[in-house]
């Protein structure tokens, strides 16, 4: 079954690593997904921590 949360997390983190997105873009995108209920707080926290660590 397709998991939208995993898809979003994977694409945002990979997009950051390959320079498709800037740090602030990833954070804004993640916040928008969180506000729309497409990801949960834990996923948002993992994404934002990932961009801070990398």
N, C-alpha and C positions, 0 to 999 in steps of 0.2 A: 504494500500500500504506500502511496506517495505521502511523504511527510514534509509539509510546507516549511515547518520550522527548521528542520535540518537543511533543506534546500536553501533557505534564506541565509542561515548562518554560514554554510559552506561557501556560497557565492559572495557574500560580503567579505569574508576573511580572505578568500582567494583573490578577489578583486583588489583588495588592499595590498596583498603581497606582490601582485603583478603590476601594480601602479595604475590600475584602471580607476581606482577611487583614492581620494585623499582621506586622511584620518577624520577630518570633520565631516566629510560626506558620509562615511561609514556610520558615524555616530548619529547623524541626522536620519539616514535611512533606517537604522535600527530603531530609533525612537519612533519614527512613523509606523513601522511594523508593529511595535509594541502598543502604540496608541490604537491601532486598528484591530488589535487582538490576534494578529497573525503569528506573533512570538510571545513567549512568556518572559517574565522578569529575569529568570535565571539565564535564559538564552541571551537576552539583552546584555546582562552583566558579563557573560563570557565573551561576547563580541567586543564590547568596549574595553574589557581587560586585554583582549588579544591585540587590539590596535595600540594600546598603551605599552604593552610589552615588546612589540615589534616595531 
